[in-house]
């Protein structure tokens, strides 16, 4: 039996990094979202910190860097909602 992971979306503020890394296990990274209710690897709660991809490349493991790339790619493939697709007129 497999369970579907649920996520909280994290809006990106100007100048804030888009990636969230679990600081408990340092092995999970998410792009503009965090899993709920906890980290799927270590089950840490509220342990996420924001990082840029450059920072993750500086200190992250090869696995974490690869996960960050995949998370960013997956986010670019997600359908855009009507409200976020509207441009400023």
ABEGO torsion letter per residue (X at the ends): XBBBBBBBBBBBBBGBBABBBBAAAGABBBBGBBBOABBAAAGBBGABBBBBAAAAAAABBAAAAAAAAAAAAAAAABBBBAAAABBBX
